[in-house]
Amino acid sequence: MIRVAAVGDVHMDVDVLGRYRPSLEQLGERADVLLLAGDLTRHGTVNEAECVAREFGDLPVPVVAVLGNHDYHSDQQREVTKVLAAGGITVLEGEGITISCRDVKFGVAGIKGFGGGFAGRCASMFGEPEIKDFVRTTERAATRLQAALLSLDADVLVALTHYAPVPDTLLGEPLEIYPFLGSYLLGQAIDSAPTALAVHGHAHAGVERGVTPGGVRVRNVAHPVIRQAYSVYQLDAAAPGRTPVSQGAGRGIDSLSHDV
């Protein structure tokens, strides 16, 4: 079993310092890796990034993150990434990383992603240059995620994004903003590889569980959704097709609670 802890949309600033740390101190007993699904800061400033590094750095397990739209707001995303890296947090943007977990190769491919909508109700490469630029941004993100997933030689493969790859986990959000919450192209990229689990954030009013058209389990780990310091998902490294372990009600992934 690989135990994957995950949370997103923590929106750190000085007033949030200490909220998550008590639960994180025992993380080594509960998980093998921690994934942060973007919107780590409130406004994307260096000072807020330093708060993230203090709260989520120096943990007993590897920490892998992607940035979110909030982390880009102040146009300091490069500086934010440097601060997080200095704190021991690996930030992915179209890259992949392999981590050795108890003789199992655990692979994470990550990218922020972008909007665009979902099959039948999505933006297309037609019309004004602004619309075409919008769609190109999503296409580039999906292409890079796919390449990162396919490049990894891993026993268990997880996709980490901020934007949603499926509409399932957006249930509860206004339909009008679905195109700004994710894209079906991310789901296609995830389905192109033997992905065991896809983790995202961004949709605060959504739900936790979904699935891609290809059958990959998707989990929305935005803090307002999971309402805890993190959730833990247990993945079976030996399962055929590298699929998640099935426990209880055929859910496919076992989720454990750890309150803030």
N, C-alpha and C positions, 0 to 999 in steps of 0.2 A: 504494500500500500504506500502511495505517496499522499501526504496530507498537505493540501494547498489552502493556506489562509488568504483571504482577499477582502479588501474594502476599497471604496472609492468615494470621491466627493466629500472629503474631510474638511476642505476649505479652511486650512490652518491660518491663524494669526495669533498674536500674543495672548488674546483672550481665550484661545482654545488650548493653549499649552497645558499638558497634564491630563487632558480628558481621556486619551487613549493609553497613555503610558502604563498605568497599573495593570491592565490586561495584557499589554505587550510584553511585560517583564517575564511572564510565564509562557511565552510563545514557543520556546524551544521544547516544551513538554507536550505541546498540542499540535504542532505543525512542522513541516520540513522547509517551507518557503512562504514568504509573504508577498502577495501581488497588490500593487496600488493602482487603481484603475482611473487615474486622472482627476483633475480638479483638486489638486493637493493644496493649492493656495486659494485665497479669496480673490485677489486681484492680480496675481502674477508678478509680485515684487520680490526683490532679493531678500528683504527682511522677512517676508512671509515664508520664503523658501528655507531660510535659516530655522524658522520654527518647525517646518516639516522635518528637516534634518535632525533637529533635537528630539522630536517626538518619535520618529520612525528609524533613526539611525542607531548604530551600535546595538543591534539586536542579535540574539543567538542563532538566527537563521538568515539566509540570504534574502534581501529585499529587492524586488524588481518592479519598476514603475513605468507608466506612460504619463505624459502630460495631458491636460484637458483644455477646453476652451478658456476657462478662467486663468489657467497658467500662462496663456498667451496674451491676456488682456493688456498688460503694460508693455508689450513688445520687448520683454526681457527674458524670453524663453531660453536663450542660450545661457544667460547668466544664472537663471533658475536651475537649469540642468547642471551647471558646474557646481553650484552650491550643494545640490543633492548628491552628486557624485563624490564630492569631498566628504560628505557624511556617510559614505558607504552604500548609497542607494544607486542601483544600476537603472538608468533611464533608457528605454528603447524607443526609437522612432524609425521603424522600418527595418529593424535588426532582430536577430535572434540570439539567445544565449542558452547554453547547456550547463546544467548544474548536476553534480553527482550527489545523489541522495541514497545512501545505504545500498550501494552497488547498482542503483538504477539511474539511467541517464534521463534527466527531466529537462525537457526543452520548452522554452517560452519565446514566442514571437510576438512582438508588440508594436503598436502604432496608435497614435491618437485617433486616426480616422477622421471622418467628416460626414456631413449630412447628404441629402439627395433624395431620400424617400425609399419606398419599397415597391416591389413588383406591381405594376398596374397603376401606381400612383406616385410616380417619381419624375424628377427632372430629367431632361434629355439634352443631348448635344445639338440643340436647335435654337435659332433666334439670335438674340443680342449677345455680344461678346461677354457681357457680365454673367449671363446664364451659362455660357460655354465654359468660362473660367471656373464657375461653381462646380460643374460636373467634372471637369478635368481634375480638380482637386480631389474629389472622391475617387475617381478612377486611378489616380496616382497612388493614393493611400492603399486602395485595395490591391493594386499590383504589387506594391512593396510588401504588404502583409503576406500575400501569397508566396512571393519569392522567399521571404524569411522563413515561413513555415516549411516550404519544400527544401530549404537548405539545411535544416537541422537533422542530425542523426541522433534520434532520441528514442527511448523506450516509451515515454509518455510525452505527449505534445499538447501544449495549451496555448490558445490565442488570447492576448491581452489587448483590449482597446478601451478607449473612452466612449466613443460613439457606439450605438447599438447596431449589431449585425442583423437583427430580426425585429419585427414589430411585436412579437409575443410579449416581450418584457416591457413594452411601452403602455400596456393596458392600464388605463387610469389617467394617462396624459391626454390633453386635448388633441383630437385628430388633426386639427389645423397645423400643429407644430411637429407632427411626425417627420416631415422632410428635414427638419433641423435637428433631429435627435439621432439619426442614423441612416444607414444605406444598405440595401440588399446586396450591393457589390461586396461589402465586407463579409456577408454570409457566404457568398459564392467563393471568396478566397479561403475562408475557413473550411468549406466543404471540399476544397481541392486537395487537401492533405489529410492524413489519418489523425485528425485532431480529436482529442479526448474531451476537451472542455473549452468553452469560450467564455471569458469574463469581461464585463464592461460596467460602466457607470452612467453618469449623465442624466438619466431619466429619474428624477427625484420622486415623481408621482407614479412611477411604473410598478411592476411586480418583479419578483425575483427570478422566476423560472420560465424558460422558453426553450425552443429547439430550432435548429436550422433546417432547411428543406432536406438536407442530406442526413439528418438525424443526430447532429452534434448537439449535446446539451449546452445551453446558454444560461448564464447566471448574471443578473443585474445586481451588483454589489454596492451600489450607491448607498452611502450611510443612511440617508432618509428612508431607504427601502428596507435594508436588513436590520436597522435600528439596534446595532450592536457594534462593538469595537472591530469585529471581523467575523466572517463566517469561515468554516473549514470544510473543504470538500475532499473526500477520500477517493483516490483514483487507483485502480488496479493495474499495475504495470504488466501483469501476465495475461490480462483479458484479451480474447481474440479481437483483432482490429484496433487494439489499444483503446477500448471503450471504457467508460467509467464503471466502477463496481456497482452492482444493483443491490440495494438494501431497502427493504420495506416498500410496499406499494408500487414496486417497479419504477421508482423515481430515477434510478440510475446513479445518483450521487447522494452521499450522506452529508447533510449539513449539520454542523455543530454550532451552538450559540456561545458567545462570549460578550457579556454586556459591557457597555462603556462605564 
